[in-house]
Amino acid sequence: MKSLLYKYRKFFIVLIIFSAVTISLFYAALKPQKTLPIYNPADVNPELVDSTIQYKSKYHTIADFSFVNQNGDTITQKNYEGKIYVADFFFTTCGSICPKMSTNLSEVQKAVLNNPKVLLLSHTVFPEVDSVSVLKAYAVKYGVVDSKWNLVTGDKKQIYTMARKSYLAVKLGSPDQLYDMVHTENFVLVDQKRRVRGFYDGTNKDEIKRLLEDIDFLSQE
């Protein structure tokens, strides 16, 4: 028996290696591959979407924009071209969910600080209150790194339009107030092609973990 094993030892070694490789490939083929959806207005809660685009089921992308950040600099889509970014909506005097959202987004900032592919973008929903100087004080409070995270203000109509027609992230406010909106806890993940790839509860630590995992996934595409 020993002599037989010795005689065919090379054959058995090759057979074992082949079997191990085959099993590994078979397991890899069966293992589900991670994917991220591409969201269109028709996929999202209608309360968060402008009625004029609720029917749209494909080819949705983030529109061009122009706002002013915490340093008084003009920020447009060109600053985010080819980048993965997280967008949200807030206001500096919000005492409910905003502090937790901003704290969690500062944690996201720390996690992606050395990833040049990723940026952050926060829009105020009260531009009449949140001036450049107010945004700057808020930025200092939450440790905003200017090269990584922009807090922006601007024309309320454009903010409203971006929120409900691009990011699909805010509800209608008082009907008697023009362009009034109620921001949600959503963080919106946008990919390098300006497509919406995910929504995350910005107040929930588990959701922040999921967001970071999805950012990492997009970074490797």
C-alpha positions in Angstrom: 0.0 0.0 0.0 2.8 2.4 0.9 4.6 1.6 -2.3 1.5 2.3 -4.2 1.0 5.6 -2.6 4.6 6.5 -3.2 4.4 5.5 -6.8 1.4 7.7 -7.4 2.2 10.5 -5.0 2.4 13.2 -7.7 -1.0 12.2 -9.0 -2.6 12.4 -5.6 -0.9 15.8 -4.9 -2.2 17.2 -8.2 -5.7 15.7 -7.4 -5.8 17.4 -4.0 -4.7 20.8 -5.4 -7.2 20.5 -8.3 -10.0 19.6 -5.9 -9.2 22.5 -3.6 -9.2 25.0 -6.5 -12.4 23.5 -7.9 -14.2 23.8 -4.6 -13.0 27.4 -4.1 -14.2 28.4 -7.5 -17.5 26.7 -7.0 -18.0 28.5 -3.7 -17.1 31.8 -5.2 -19.6 31.2 -8.0 -22.4 30.5 -5.5 -21.5 33.3 -3.2 -23.8 36.3 -3.9 -21.9 39.3 -5.2 -22.5 42.7 -3.5 -24.4 45.2 -5.6 -25.9 48.6 -5.0 -29.2 49.7 -6.5 -29.4 52.8 -8.8 -32.3 54.9 -7.5 -34.8 56.7 -9.6 -37.7 58.9 -8.5 -40.2 56.1 -9.1 -38.3 54.0 -6.6 -38.6 56.5 -3.7 -41.3 57.5 -1.2 -43.4 59.9 -3.3 -43.5 62.3 -0.3 -39.8 63.0 -1.0 -40.1 63.6 -4.7 -41.5 66.5 -6.7 -44.7 65.5 -8.4 -43.4 66.4 -11.8 -40.8 63.6 -11.8 -42.4 60.9 -9.6 -43.1 58.8 -12.7 -39.4 58.7 -13.8 -38.0 55.2 -13.6 -34.6 55.4 -15.2 -31.7 57.6 -16.1 -32.0 59.9 -13.0 -28.9 61.9 -12.2 -28.1 64.8 -9.9 -28.6 68.2 -11.7 -26.1 71.0 -12.0 -25.9 73.3 -9.1 -24.2 76.4 -7.7 -24.1 77.3 -4.0 -21.8 79.2 -1.6 -20.0 77.3 1.1 -18.8 78.1 4.7 -15.8 80.1 3.3 -17.8 82.2 0.8 -16.5 80.1 -2.1 -18.8 79.1 -5.0 -19.4 75.4 -5.1 -20.8 73.7 -8.2 -21.1 70.2 -9.6 -17.6 70.7 -11.0 -16.2 70.4 -7.5 -17.8 67.0 -7.2 -17.1 65.8 -10.8 -16.0 62.1 -10.8 -16.4 61.9 -7.0 -18.4 59.7 -4.7 -20.2 61.9 -2.2 -22.7 62.0 0.6 -25.3 64.7 0.6 -27.7 65.8 3.3 -30.0 68.6 4.3 -30.0 70.4 7.6 -30.2 73.8 9.3 -27.9 75.2 12.0 -30.7 76.1 14.5 -32.3 72.6 14.3 -32.3 71.1 17.8 -33.8 67.7 17.0 -32.1 65.4 14.5 -29.5 67.8 13.0 -26.9 67.7 15.9 -26.9 63.9 15.7 -26.7 63.9 11.9 -23.8 66.4 11.9 -22.0 64.4 14.6 -22.4 61.2 12.5 -21.3 62.9 9.3 -18.2 64.2 11.1 -17.5 60.5 11.8 -17.9 59.7 8.2 -15.5 62.5 7.4 -12.9 60.9 9.6 -13.4 57.5 8.0 -13.0 58.9 4.4 -10.4 61.6 5.2 -7.6 59.9 3.3 -9.8 58.7 0.5 -9.5 61.3 -2.4 -12.5 59.8 -4.2 -15.0 60.8 -1.5 -16.5 64.2 -0.5 -19.4 65.4 1.6 -22.0 68.1 0.9 -24.5 69.5 3.4 -27.3 71.9 2.2 -29.1 74.3 4.6 -32.9 74.4 4.2 -33.0 77.8 5.9 -30.7 79.9 3.7 -32.4 83.1 5.0 -30.9 82.3 8.4 -27.8 80.3 7.6 -25.4 82.8 6.1 -21.8 82.1 5.3 -20.6 83.3 8.7 -23.2 81.1 10.5 -22.2 78.1 8.4 -18.6 78.8 9.2 -19.3 78.7 13.0 -21.2 75.5 12.5 -18.3 74.0 10.5 -15.9 74.8 13.3 -18.2 73.3 15.8 -18.3 70.0 14.0 -14.7 69.9 12.8 -15.4 70.3 9.1 -12.3 69.8 6.9 -12.8 72.4 4.2 -11.2 70.2 1.5 -13.5 67.3 2.3 -16.9 68.8 3.4 -18.9 71.7 2.1 -21.8 73.3 4.0 -23.7 75.3 1.4 -26.3 78.0 1.3 -27.9 79.9 -1.6 -31.1 80.5 -3.4 -34.0 78.8 -1.6 -35.7 77.8 -4.8 -32.6 76.1 -6.1 -32.1 74.3 -2.8 -35.7 73.1 -2.8 -35.4 72.0 -6.4 -32.2 70.0 -5.7 -33.7 68.5 -2.6 -36.9 67.2 -4.3 -35.9 66.8 -7.9 -32.3 65.5 -7.6 -31.6 64.1 -4.1 -35.2 63.0 -3.4 -34.6 63.7 0.2 -37.0 66.3 1.7 -40.8 66.6 2.3 -43.0 69.5 1.5 -43.4 72.1 4.3 -46.2 74.5 4.9 -48.2 74.9 1.7 -48.7 78.6 2.3 -44.9 79.2 2.3 -43.1 79.2 -1.1 -40.4 76.5 -1.3 -40.9 75.5 2.3 -39.5 72.1 3.0 -39.0 69.6 5.9 -35.7 67.9 5.8 -35.3 64.3 6.7 -32.7 62.3 8.5 -31.5 60.9 5.1 -27.9 60.8 4.0 -27.8 60.3 0.2 -25.0 58.4 -1.5 -24.1 59.7 -5.0 -21.7 57.8 -7.2 -19.1 59.1 -9.7 -21.7 59.2 -12.5 -24.0 61.5 -10.4 -26.5 58.6 -9.7 -28.2 58.1 -6.4 -27.0 54.7 -4.9 -28.3 54.7 -1.4 -30.3 56.3 1.4 -29.2 56.0 5.1 -30.7 57.2 8.4 -28.1 59.8 9.5 -29.1 59.4 13.1 -28.5 55.6 13.3 -25.0 54.2 13.9 -25.8 50.9 12.1 -26.8 52.9 9.1 -23.6 54.9 9.2 -21.7 51.6 9.2 -23.7 50.4 6.1 -23.0 53.8 4.4 -19.2 53.4 5.0 -19.3 49.9 3.6 -21.1 51.1 0.5 -18.7 54.0 0.1 -15.9 51.4 0.2 -17.7 49.3 -2.4 -18.1 52.2 -4.8 -14.4 53.2 -4.2 -13.3 49.9 -5.5 -15.4 49.9 -8.7 
